[in-house]
Amino acid sequence: MDKTNIARKVVTLPLANRLHIAQLAPLYERIPPRLYGGTERIVSYITEELVSRGHEVTLFASGDSSTRAHLEPGCPEALRLLGKPEQGVFLQLPMISEAYKGAIKGRFDIVHSHLDYWAFPFAELSGAPAVATMHGRLDLPDLWPVYERFRDIPVVSISDSQRRPLPSMNWQATVYHGLPRDLHRYCPGPGEYLAFLGRISPEKRPDLAIAAARRARIPLKIAAKVDVVDQIYFEQQIKPLLSPPDIEYIGELDEQGKGEFLGDALALLFTIDWQEPFGLVMIEALACGTPVIARPFGSVPEIIEDGSTGFLAHSVDDIVASIYKVGAISRARCRETFEKRFTAEIMADNYERIYRGIIERHIQSAAAR
């Protein structure tokens, strides 16, 4: 059984308080993912927490997903590891249609989409209570006409910085991602190596992490996936920089391996070069008690408290200086910050409030009509 799906006791809610919720997930990875997968992991955490609270949840996702919710498959298997990621664009359309058809018929009180703008036309035409969490970047001008056309659709940002390019959208709230409280074990450390976790791509700048680790003379372990579009970048720009055991690439990790990898690290290097909407790996590190040294782009200053749970560092020089003083960061404080700000319970609390607010406004609007 997946660690993320260890059953919590399910609360029995009074019928008046119980919501029937449709969760629309990407078909790119299973729910939860076997290896890499940020959005799909968050969908799993939201879904399982809502089920534990006694809500009736239907998860629209790939058929190999693992959940205590009712599963309605959009395809038999997740598409990335099947080698067919491009099929998600069209295979998700019948799935989206079924969810909103169910809402029209009264099967669902609300539809929660995690498919960015793909569900917007269905939400508009159905008139059903709906909300969409924006998991991707919103700073691409080519997409702005789409968002402007559907700016009345209720949406949620995953950081305040994510929504800045599109302030006119119907933002309901910012809801930070959260992890199950017991997903990762606290490690008092201090750790013997630096960690880079996530994805190998130009905007993630693993080359900066490598340069800083070399100058600090501390081993760096890189646990990351390489997408097809980034294969040439990896082969030409990153692979020549590897020199095990000092600079070591260990590939993708599952959930258990990720917790051990982060917990045994001196610090996580988050050397991004783009407006990251959230950066799930940062709170995964905090859950393990591992400080984060990050470049202050996108959501980073909202997540990492400079000098408390890590350091904000622009240049390689800054990163190296932060590595030298990371021992001054309290790993216990990192874990405490995770528990106060970034748990699945807190995330679900926020989404419950959003659901009920949208449903109540929908009822009031229907009564007025």
N, C-alpha and C positions, 0 to 999 in steps of 0.2 A: 504494500500500500504506500502511496506517496505520503511523505512526511507532511505535506501541506494539507492532506485530506484526513488526518487523524481526527476521528469524530469527537466533537464537543457535544455536551449534553444539549439537546434541542429544547428550547423553551416553548411551551404551548401558550400562544397568545390568544386572548379573547378574539372572537371573529371580527369584532368592530375595529380592532387594532391591527389585524393581519392584512398585509398587502400581498397582492398577486403581481409579481414583478417579472418582466422578461429582460434578461441580460443578453445583449447581442455582442458576440466576441468575434475577433478575426479568425479566419480559417488557416492562417499562416502556421501557427503552432497549436498543439493540443492545449487543453486547459486541465491542470497547469502544464507548462512546457516540460519536456524531458531534459532539455539543456537550456540554451539561451532563450529569452523571451520576456520582455519587461511588461508590455501591455497585457499579455495573456496571463502572466503571473498575478497581476493586480486584479484582473477579472475573477480569477479563482479565489483570491482572498476576500473580495467583496461578496461573491456568491456564497461561499461557505459560511461567512459570518452572518449574512442575512438568514440563511437556513437555520443556523444555530439559534437565532432570535425568534424563530417560529414563523417566518414569512414563507409564503409559497412562491418558490423561485423556479422559473424555467430558463435553462441555459441553452441558447442557440450557439453551437460550436461544432468542432469536428467530432466525428463519431468515436474516436479513440480517447476522448476526454474522460477525466475521472472526477466525479462530483456527487454530492448528496442531493443536489437539485434534480429536477426532471430535465433530462437531456434530450434536446431535439437536434439531430445532426444536420449540419449543412453540407457535409461531405463525409465519406467513411473514415478518412485519415487526414491528419494535419499535413499541409501541403509542402512545407519547406523540406523536411527530412524525407519526404516522398519524392523530392526533386521536381515539384510542379508548383512553385510559389506563384507563378503568373496566373494560375487558374482562380486564385482567390477573388479577383476583380469581378468575374462573372458568376462564380458559384455562390457568392454571398447574396446575390440579388433575390433568388427564391426564398432564402432564409429570412432576409429582411422583410419581404412581402408577407410571409407567414406570421411573423411577430406582430406586424401592424394590423394585419387582418384579425388576429386574435384580440388585439386591443379594441378594434371597432366593434367586435362581437361581445365585448365585456369580459373576455377571458383574463385580460390583464388590466390592472389598475394603472400601470405605467410601463413604458418601454425605455430601458436604459441602454443606449448604444455606445459602443466603444470602437466604432468604425469611422471616426472623424466625420467628413461631410457626406458619406455615402448614403446615410439614412435620412438626410434632410428632406428630400422630396417626399418620401413616404410619411414622415412626421407631419409635413405641411398638408398633404392631401387627405390624410386620415383624420386630422383634427384631434387625434387621441393624445392623452397626456404622455409626454415624452421628454427625455433629456439626453444629451450627448456629452460624454466626457471627451475633451480634445487631448489626445495623447501625443500628437505629433507637433511639428514646428508650424508656426503661423506667420513666419517672417518671409514667406515666398510671395512676392507681388503677383505672380501669375495666377495664384489661387484666390486672391482677394475678391475678384468679381463673384465667385461662387459663394463665399462667406457673406458678402454684401447682399446678394440676392436672397439668402435665407437667414438674414440677421434676426428674425423674430423667433427662431427656434431656440428653446432654452438650452444653454450650454454651460459646462463646468470647465474651469481651467485647473491644471495641476500645479501651477505656480503663478504668482502675480506677474512675473516677467513674461510668461508665455503669452498672456493676453494683450500686452502693450501694442503690438502692431495692429490690432483690431479692437479698439475700445468701444466701437458702436454695436458689437454683438450683444445678444441677450444673456449676459453673464449672470448666473445664479449665485456662484460662489467660487472661491478657490478651495479645492480639497486636495491636500497633500496625500501622496501615497502612504500606505501603511502596511506593515507586515504582521503576521501572527506573532504574538508576544513571545511564544516559546519556539519559534521557528529556528532561531540561531542561538547557540550557547555563548554566554559571556565568557571571554577569555581574558584573564588579568594580565597576560602578556609577560614581557614587552614585545615579543616577536623578534625574528631574526632576519627578515627580508622585507623588501618593499613589494607591494602587490599592484598589478594593473589588471582590472577585470572588466569584461564586457564585450566589446566589438573592435576589431582592427579596421580602422578607416581613417582617411585623412583628417576628418573633423575631430576625431578622438585623440589625435596627436600622440600615439605611443612612442614616437621618436623622441619627444621631449622627456617622457618618463625614462627612456633608456639613457639619454644624455645626462639627466640629473642623477640617476642611480650610479652611473659610471664615475661621475665626478665626486659623489659622496662615498664611493667605494663600499657600497652596500648592495648585495645581490637583489636582482629584480626578477620576479616571476610573473609571466604574462599568461593569464587564463582568459582566452577570448575566442570568439568565433570569427571566421572570415567569410563574408558573403561573396557570392559569385562576382558581383560588381567591384569588390575590393581585392580580388585575388591578385591582380597585376600589381596593385599598390603594395600588397604584402610581400610578393615575390621580389619586387625590385627595390622597395624602399626600407622594409622592415627586416626581412629575412637576413640580409647581409649584416645587420647590426647585432644579430643574436650570437652569443658566445657562452653557451652553458659551461659551468653552472652559474656564472655571474649574471648573465642575461639569458633567461630561459623561457622558451615558449612551451606551454603545457596543454594548449587546446581548450576546448569547451569543458565545463564542469556541470554536474548535476547539482541539485539543491544541497545534498549532504556534503559533497566535495567543496562547494562554494563556501559553506560555513566554516569548514576546517581551514580552507585556504585564507579566508579573511581573518579569522580568529588568530592564526599563527603569524600574521604579518605585523611588522613594526608600524606600518602606515599604508593606507591606500593612496596611490597617486591617481588623481582624476585630472588629467592634463588636457582637457577639452579646448577646442578652438572654435566653438560655435555656441549659439544661444540654446543651450540644452534646456528642454521644457521642464525636466525634473532631475533625472539621474538616480534611478533606483539603487544602484550599487552604493551610493553614499550612505543611505540609511541601512542597508545591509551591513556595511562596515560598522556603523555606530551600534547596531544591535549586538555585534560581536565585541564591542568595546574598543574597536580599532579606530584611531584618529584618521582624518582625511586631510590630505594636502591637495588643494584644488585650485585651478585657475578660475577667477571670479567672473565667469560668463553665465548668462541665462539665470537659472534658478539657484546657482551655487550659493550666493550670499544669503538667500532665504533659508537654506538647509544647514550650512556649516557656519558656526559661530567662531569667528576668527579669534584664536588664542584660547578658546574653550573646548571645542570639539575637533579642532584641527587648525589649519592655517590657509589663508587665501594668498596665493603666490602667482604673480604674472609671469616672470621670466624664469629661465633655467637657474640663474643665480638665486632668485628668490626661493625656488623650489629646493635647491640644495641647502640654503640657509635654514629653511623650515624643517628639512630632514634632520639636521644637526640638533635642533631644539625640540623635536617632537616628543622626546622622553618627558618633557615637562607637562604634556597633556595628560589629564587624568582619564584613564580608560573607564573607570567607574562612572565618571561624569558623562562620557560618550554614551554608555548604556542607559543612564538615567534620562538623558535627553531623548534617546529613542523612545523610551517608555512613556515619556510625557507628551511627545509630539507625533510620533510616527508609527503607531500600532494600528492593526486592522480594526480594532474596536473603535478607535477615534475616527478612522476613515468611514466606517459604517454609520456611526452616529451622525456624521455630517451628511451622508447621502440619504439617510432616513429623513432628516429634516427637509432636504431638498425635495425628495419624493412627495412628502405630505404637503409641502407648500404648493407645488405644481398641481397636485390633484385637487387641493382645496380651491385654488384659483380657477381650475377648469370647471369645477362644480358651480362656483359662483357665476362664471361667465355663461354657462349653459342655463342657469336659472334666470339670469338677466335677459337672455334671448327668448 
